[in-house]
Amino acid sequence: MRYTRRQLVQRGLALGMGLALGNGVRAQREALRIGVVLPYSGVYAQLGEDITNGMLLYFEEVKNQAGGRSIQLIREDETADPAVALRKVTKLAEQDRVDLLTGLVSTASAYAVRDYVHNTRNVLVVSNAGGNALTRDRKSPYIFRTSFTSWQVSFPLGRWVAERIGKRVAIVAADYAFGRESVAAFKESFLAAGGQVVDEIYTPLGSTDYSAAITRLVRVRPQAVYGFLAGSDAVIFLKQYAQFGLKGSVPLTTTGFTVEEDVVQAVGRDVEGAYSSLHWAVRLANPENQRFVQAYQRRFNRIPSVYAMQGYDTARVIVEAVNALKGEVANKEKLVEALEGVRFRGPRGLFEFDPKTHQVIQNIYVRQVRDVGGGLANAVVADLGRVRDPG
């Protein structure tokens, strides 16, 4: 069949428009690129692995799809250095051109990247770092947090300890932003309830010996010890706490991270009996948590930690927001709106964001490390109610 010149031009235009439309559809269906900055080395390496595994579990449950797009994770090692975290976030945003960012274990890292994320309007979903300022004087419309704040976890515990455990307490905490914020939150309600702090000790991150700190605890003879340490720091401290004979004689009350499941498995019986406050427990009795724990154990052959749960919920938050936008995430203001509207029942209970702070609103539980069915685990002994960070 022969065509006139006019017919050939019209046919060419139609073909060109068809290719352009086709390319547009393909561009929309390109993989959703998620930049993940978590510690895969150093003192918090296990935390980074757990958060990543929780994310992978949820993404696998939704067949690695969000809004009709496949999900691609681009991972970078946060280490324990805020300057490194900022470099990695910048690289993911500018070189890898990710659609959104997530991760960050260290509060110092979160503070280090805050201005860059805010000024460039890159959406960041923080999956751990709990610094209060991210929901207060340094909050940003482009930053959400699925985990906790220092205040949210420790403030409710102070009154509970004063009323149930003892009013003379010594404190041991890691000497960085989250450690000091946790102590301040605990003291706020503890002192208001008539408590007295008899000593306050701060230790360097990555310490390998806590004998000097524990000797001070022995000297002041508190009725209880409150503390925050995490990762390998917590493992070393808890073993030495038992070696010095304080386990069983001086009740240990901590933020939940100090005795979270990864630490319990590493320390064993030396941590039995410790109390802690947190927004989740492996034995929390709700159907969503039971399904999550069973699925995680099947997939990774280990008990999940709170970090794994946070990774799981973070992945769900991202997927639900992207689904609501049908995969169209280029408009950051619309992505922010979609994230603000995410609400579901998950392993920790009801999950929802405070629209003013973009901080999750959640229940805080008191747990105790107990022998449950032949193995140690955190069992819930009190529900301190639904806690909203004051912002």
N, C-alpha and C positions, 0 to 999 in steps of 0.2 A: 504494500500500500504506500503511495507517494503522498507527501504533505506539502502544502504551500508554505512559503516563508513565514507567513503570519501564523499558520497552524503550528509550525515548529517552535516559533517564539512563545506562543501560548502554552504549548506542551512543556517547554523548558521551564517557564515560570511556575507552572503547576508542580512539576517535579521538584524544583528548587524549594517551593513552599512546603511540599511534603517532607523533604529531607530536613528542613529547618524545624518543622513540627516534631518530626521523629527524634531529632537530636535534642530538642527541648524536653521531650518526655524522658529520653534516656538520661539527660542531665539531672532531672528531678529524681530519677530512680538510682542515682549513684549512691554508693555506700554512705551511710551516716557515719561520719568520722568523729570519734570521741577520743579526746586527749586525756590520758590517765597519768597523773603524777603521784606516785606512791613510793614509800621506801622499800626497796628490794635488797638493800644491804644495810649493815649497821644495826644499832640497838633496836630499831622498830621494824626490822625486816619481816618478822612473822606477822605483824599487823598489816603490812602492805600485801602480803600473800593472802591473808584471810579476806581482806576487803575485795581483792581481785577475784578470789574464788567465789565469793558471794555474788558478785556481779555476773561472772560467767554462768553460774547456776541459773540465775533468772533469765539471762539472755538465751540460754539453751532452752528454757521452758517455753519461750515465745518464738522458738525456731530462728533465733538470731535476726529478728525482723522488728522494725519500728516504723510505722507510717508507710508501709509498703517498701521500705528500703532495708537492705542488709546492713548489719552493724559491723563496723570496723574499729577495733581498739588500737590506739597507738600509745604504747606505754613508755614512760620515762621514770628513772630512779630519782626520787626526791632526796635520798640519803638523809642526813640529819642536819643539812646546811641550808639555811634560808636563801642564801645567794644562789646556790645550785638550783633550788626549787624555782626561783624567779627565772633563771636562764632556761630551764626546761619548759616552763609555761610559755615564755616568749617564743621559744623554738616551735612548740606545737601550734601556737596561734599564727605565727608569721611564715614559717617554712612549710609546715604540714597542713596549714589552713583547716584546722579541725572545726567542726560545727559547734561544739561546746566542750567544756573542760570539766574534769571531776578529779577527786582524790584529795590529797594533803592530809597527812597524819599530824604533823607538828603545827602547833599554834604559831610559832615563830615563822614558819613557812607561809602559813595563811596570811599573816600580817605583811610579809614581804611581797606577796603577789597582789595584794588587794588593790593598790593604786593602779597598777598596770591593767588589771582586769576591768576595773571601773572606767578608766580613761579610754580604753579601746573598745568598751562595750562587748567584751567576750563573756558569755554566760558561763558561770562556774557553779557547780553543785559540789559543795564540800562534803566529803563522806566521813570525816573524822574530826579534824582540828576544832577544838572547843573554845577558843578564845572569846571572851565576852564582847570585845570591841566590834566583832564582825556583825553583831546584832544591835550595837549601840552607836557610839560616836563614829565608827568606821563602817557602818552598814552601807550596802550598795544595792541598787535595784537589780543588778546583774549577778548578785551572789545569793545562793540558797544554801541551806545546811540541813542535812538529813540525820545528823548525829545528836548533838547535845551542846550545851554551853557549860563552862566551868561552874557557873552559878546554878544552873538548872539541876545538875547532878548532886552537888554537895550542899547547897543551902538547906534542902529538906532534911538532910541527915543530921545536921547539928542539933536541932531540937530533939530529935528522936534519941540521939546518944545521951543528951543531958537528962532526959526523962526515963530512959530505960537501962542505960549502962553505967554511967558515972559522970560526976561533975568536975573531976580533976583529970584533965587530958593533956598529954604531950603530943606534939605534932612532928612528923617527918615527911618531907616532900621534896620532889625534884626541883632544883633551882632554875626554873625557867618560867615563862609566862603562865602556862597552864597550871603548873604546880602552885604558884603563888596565888593565882586567881581562885583555885579550888580551896586553898586554905582560907582565903578571905571570905568566901561564900559560907564555908562550914562555920567559921567563927561568928559570922553575922547572926545566925540563928542560935548557935550554941551559947554565946555570951548572953544573948537576950533571954535565954531560958535559965540563966543562973550558973552557967558553966564557967570554969576557970582554966586557962591555958598555963600549964606549969613549965613548959619548955617548947621551943619552936626551932626545928633543925631543918636546914636546906642542904641538899647534897647535889654534887655535879651530875649532869646527865652522863650516863655511861660509866658510873662508878663500879668498881670491882670489889670493894670492901666497905662494909657498913659497921664494922666493929666499934669505931669511935662514936658514931651516932647512937648505937645500941647501948654502949656503956653509959652515955648521958641519960638514956631512958631509964636504965636500971637505977641510976643515982637519984633521979627525981621521984621515983615511985608513983607513977600516975595510976589512976583507976582504969584508964583505957588509953590506947594510942590511936590517933587518927592520922592517916597518911595518904599520899598519892605517889606511887611509882608505877611504871609500866614496863612491859617487855622484859628484857634480860635484867634490867635494874630490879624489877619486882621479884624475879626468881631468886637473885642473890640475897636481897634483903630478907625475904621470907625464910629462906633456909637458915640464915644467921640468927634471925629472930628466935627460931626454935632452938638452935644450938646454944644460945645464951640462956635458955630456960624460960623465956617470956611467954611462949605459947602455952595456953591453958591457965596462966597466972595473971596475965595482963591482957584483957580482951583487945583484939585488933579490929578497928572500924575504919574502913577505907572507901575511897571512890571504887566503883566496881572494877575499874581497869586493873587495879593492883592485884585482884584475885580472880581475874576473868579466866575463862575456860582454858585458854592456851597456857596461862601461868599455873593453874591448878594441875594440869596434866604434867607439867614440868617439875613441880615442887612435891606433889603427892601429899602424904599425911601431915607434913609440917604446916600446911595451911588450913587444916580442918578446924572448923569452929569460927573462922573469921567472918565478920559482918561487912557488908558493903551496900552502897546505894547505886542503882543504875536503872536505865530505861528498858532493860530486857534481862531475862534469865533463861537459860537453856531449858529449865523445867517450868517455865511460864505456861499455865494451863489454858491455852486457847487453840482451836482447831488449826488456825493458820500457822501458829508456831510449831505445833506437832508435825504438820506436813513439811514445813521448812527443815526442821531438825532431821527428820527421816530422810528427806531428799538429799540434804547436804552429806549425811553420813554415807548414803549409798554412793554418791558421786566422788567424794574425797576420802572416804574411809577414816574419818575422824569427826569428833564432836565439834560443832560450830562454836565460834566465839561471838561476842557482841560485834566485833569488827566484821565478821562474815555476814552477820545479820544486816549491818549498816550498808555493806556493799550490795546485798540482795535488794534492800529497799531503795537504794540509790538507783540501781538499774531499773527498778519498776517505775520510779518517779520519772526518769528520762523517757522510758518507753511510753508511758501514759501521756506525757506532754507531747511527744512527737506524734503519737497516734491521733491526738486531738487536732493536730495541725495537718494531718494526712501527709506527713513527711516534709512539709514546707517550713524549714527552720531558718531561712535566711533573714527574715525580719525578726530582729532580736527583741523588739518590744512585744510582738505577738508571742514569741517563745517565753518571755517572762510571764505574760498573762496566762499562758497554758500551764506553766509550772505552778503558779499561784493557785490554780484550780484543782490541782491533784489532791485527791482524798481517797483513802482506801483502808481496809482492815488488813493488817499484816502481822508478822510474828510478834511485834511489840504491843499490838493492840491497834487502836485507831490512830492513823497517820494523817496529819494535816498541817499545812503551813500557816503561821501567823502572817497575814498579808502585810502587816506593818514592818516586820523584821525579817521575813523569809526564813525564820527559824521554826523547826518542827515543834509542835505542841504535843506533849506526851506524858504518860504516867511515869512516875519514879517509884521504884520498888526497893525495899530492903531485902537483901538476900543473905543467906548463911551457907558457907561451904559445909555440906553434910555428906555422909555416906548414904547414897540413894541407890538401892538395888545392887549393892556390891561395888559401886564406884563413886568417887567423889564428884559432886556437882553443886552448883549454886541453886539452892531452893528458896523460893519466895516466902518470907516470913511476915511481911507487911507491905501494904500498898499505901504509899504516901500521897496518892491522888494525882490529878492531872496538873502538870506544872507548865506554865507559860513564862518564858524569860521576860523580865520586865521591859527589856529594850531600852 
